[in-house]
Amino acid sequence: MLRRPVQAVRRALSAMARGPYVALVGTATVFVAVFATGLFAAALGGAERLLSAWAGEVRISVYLAPGSDLAAARAAAATVAAGRKVEAVPAAVALRRLSDSLGDEAHLLGGVEPGALPDAVEVEAPGIDLTAAKALAARLRASVPGAADVDYGNAWLETLETVVRRARLAGVALFVLLALATAVLVSNTLRLAVFARRDEIEIMKLVGATDGFVSAPFLIEGTLQGLMGAGLAVLALLALHGILLPRLAVAVPVAGRLTLADTLPGPLVVALLAGGAGIGLGASALSVARALRRA
């Protein structure tokens, strides 16, 4: 039972050894496609992880309407925050903090009165992701008496979230386009191998060989090329992760939280390998089907 599969693998390896140019071009084409897709997916995964980390570091501020009871607002926020640090910030304190943050430009606030800023209640919620920050902000808005507005850095965080969501859709489209383009290129490359062995194919068909027997080595050859190209791409991505991450952590300290599981998780690696093998298999099936129709 195992003789035919083993023979097919041997024939495929022998053909690749006899035609290294075809195998090299096919492998390189798959490598480029899988590397580009994996790089995009790794960057997207890292961006999502950083987005969650940044959300967890944002302080949620509940701004109160004029005349609201600051003490009651703080008590209500403490109940909702469930053990998190809650601070009441009177308007005068908020103005002083703003002045301190401006440094040498603090004189610009010389004519601003304390009442220009609203009283606020601030909640520190470290370690929560963007979704949890949104949910907590919504609960605070609904529960804190006199809440006029709630800010958790939502303006730029939601912008980043939109960018990441659109990038995810663009990544799917990129993968589909690259897969199709790569399949066509690899198929055309493998046609050279099929054409070089057309006489052998015709002879096998004349002596009664089935289409499956004839096509099996080509299918295995394409799958192996796709798998090798994808494997090299994964190794290149792992090397790139090791080189770039320390430099990124120096420039953006929060990036130090990124791990290999964030940028290149196991399911993504498996998907890249399977995708490369699938592209090679599909391309070889397409090229050998044309040859069999003509045989």
Number of C-alpha atoms within 10 A of each C-alpha: 5 6 8 11 14 11 14 20 19 15 17 20 17 14 18 20 12 12 14 12 13 21 25 15 17 28 25 20 23 32 25 17 27 30 21 17 20 25 20 19 20 21 15 19 21 21 20 19 20 20 19 20 20 19 25 21 19 22 16 24 23 28 24 25 16 13 9 17 13 20 12 14 23 22 17 16 26 20 14 19 18 9 9 14 13 21 17 20 20 17 19 16 15 17 20 14 12 14 17 12 11 13 9 9 10 13 11 10 13 8 7 11 11 15 12 11 18 21 25 26 27 21 25 16 21 16 15 17 19 23 12 15 24 19 11 19 23 12 14 26 20 12 15 23 19 19 21 15 14 20 16 22 16 18 9 10 17 14 11 15 17 12 12 17 14 11 17 16 10 13 17 13 12 17 19 13 13 19 21 16 16 24 26 19 17 30 23 18 21 26 21 14 20 21 14 12 13 16 12 13 19 16 12 16 16 11 8 9 13 11 15 9 16 18 21 21 23 29 24 23 27 31 24 24 30 35 25 23 28 33 24 20 27 23 13 16 21 14 11 12 17 13 11 10 17 15 13 14 14 11 11 11 11 16 20 15 13 19 15 14 13 18 24 22 13 12 10 17 18 15 14 22 22 17 20 32 24 19 30 36 24 20 29 31 20 19 25 24 14 12 17 16 8 9 14
